[in-house]
Amino acid sequence: MAGAGGGNSDVQWCFSQVKGAIDDEVAEADIISTVEFNHSGELLATGDKGGRVVIFQQEPESKNQPQCRGEYNVYSTFQSHEPEFDYLKSLEIEEKINKIRWLPQQNAAQFLLSTNDKTIKLWKISERDKRPEGYNLKEEDGRYRDFHTVNTLRVPVFMPMDLMVEASPRRVFSNAHTYHINSISVNSDCETYLSADDLRVNLWNLEINDRSFNIVDIKPANMEELTEVITAAEFHPNQCNTFVYSSSKGTIRLCDMRAAALCDQHSKLFEEPEDPNNRSFFSEIISSISDVKFSHSGRYLMTRDYLSVKIWDLNMETRPVETYQVHEYLRSKLCSLYENDCIFDKFECCWNGNDSVVMTGSYNNFFRMFDRGYRQDVTLEASRENGKPRSVLKPRKVSTGGKRKKDEISVDSLDFNKKILHTAWHPLDNIIAVATTNNLYIFEEKLN
Amino acid sequence: MEVNAEARRILAVSISKLYASRTQRGGLRLHRSLLLSLVMRSARDIYHSSRESECQSSEERMDTSSDPEEGQQQPGMPEPQTTLISSEPAQEEPDSADEECEITEDKENLSPTRQSRKRRGKASAAPDFLPIKRARLEPGEERYAAPPSCCRSGAGDSLIALSLNRVIPPPNIHTAYECLHKPHR
């Protein structure tokens, strides 16, 4: 059944493809910073630290091999953002692509929003597979013909050509954010979208790039009183008046734009009381939410903090309905993770097509899936060693106790430089895209 | 006390991270700076509280012991390690830090809120990641062991001086730290 998470005992994942350089030396510009499927799943976009966007397109399923889903091949590559310099503040603005969000398709062209720390851009990706030939005044190579040789008239005709994919910037939305943009989200009305930085959320119209509405502002009058920042924001998938934003304190606020122009007063506040047994120096850091995602149904909300994934029912604000521990064995290592900066890593999370399974990344190129219905979870690894096409991924286990079983890996052997921060799930099928530092892995469900 | 040493170490690591983040490409990250300042505040609270309890216990000992000691002498104060945290980026720390972290594992999970909030020095109203507009340490001041070069840029960098790789005799760590929260005399 397409899109079914099923029980994890039913679904086996196998390697499909890997994109990116094989070198151990990772060029900083190649570090993948965002991954996103479009609404049909046919296109997969990645953004990197060098400001580039690479779009992969799924090949149509061939009738010869109905068991294999189409491969993803490069469709378009373009430079979305360049490094800039803010002269007033003497600050460099990184070209790193923080987020990509696709617009629902409305005509032949595809549109996506890409953003760096300060500027959002709307890109149009269109195909050209025909070109006019038979001009009267020009040769095929473009040179003008000598007038004296022109003694007939003809109508140029469109002839097929090799497919060319063009990406062109249609809008540039800039100068609206003082702080670093962490999220963009397209509204279900397909007319507006929001962008969020550390202290503010702005609402834009896709057609209008020279002004935006500020809808959330949590900047205190005195910056010395700052206690929390906005870490992520998203529109509700169906209700165009509703959006949520998460904070560094581990709270999520749901706002209704019909209530007021400025949505500083939340409609709902989702917050779980802290467990006093787990209090430590680093409690605040690990409770900071790094990602928030609505379920496709719009009924649930998923949040990711450093150690766990939480599922919230929009109808219950007091506590999450489900909590999944991603890597609880790291709780006793927080001090070292603070020193090597890993504790600041911002992991993302995603839902599968029918909201039955959620996925998030971890260290050592491990990623985790949690089946909500069957209450099962699995740890898998993205590595070229498992890189034979259609080879089934073996579940991995981290040993937490004293005795390490065979095939288990101890916590101290984990490579904290190999982290999976960005993952994406095909909206309809069991195909996932998992980004390691500079490689993109595509896994799919094993079909018999 | 191990808690004291751990708090001091975390404080020093945090300061060096804050300092390093100033030169990061893309500018100071507000979220990261906020989280660092929260950790620093917790560590500072623990550090102050544990020093108070040490002072109290040493005062009790002074009352009962036959030879009275000076208020500044802290018999309970552990000798500072010669390998104090350097101001190098934290990536070079993990190995030694791992071991220390394993030993003081439980101490790390002490609830900071259990400690007394009383502080001896005047608490800084400004968060630590903002430049502190206080009088600078004078280069020739003998009271502090911080080298003159560290005093050039003001109190913010004096915090860095605390974390530099040198041995500072116990009383001076306390007084050097305290002076950052008091007006310079």
Interface residues (C-beta under 8 A of the other chain):
Chain A: K89 L91 E92 I93 E94 K96 D117 Y179 H180 N182 D198 L199 M223 E224 L226 T227 E228 V229 T231 S248 P276 N278 R279 S280 F281 F282 E284 I285 S288 S332 K333 L334 C335 S336 Y338 E339 N340 D341 F344
Chain B: I10 V13 K17 R25 G26 G27 R29 L30 H31 R32 L34 L35 L38 V39 S42 A43 I46 A90 Q91 E93 P94 A97 D98 E100 C101 T104 E105 E108 N109 L110 S111 P112 T113 A125 A126 P127 L130
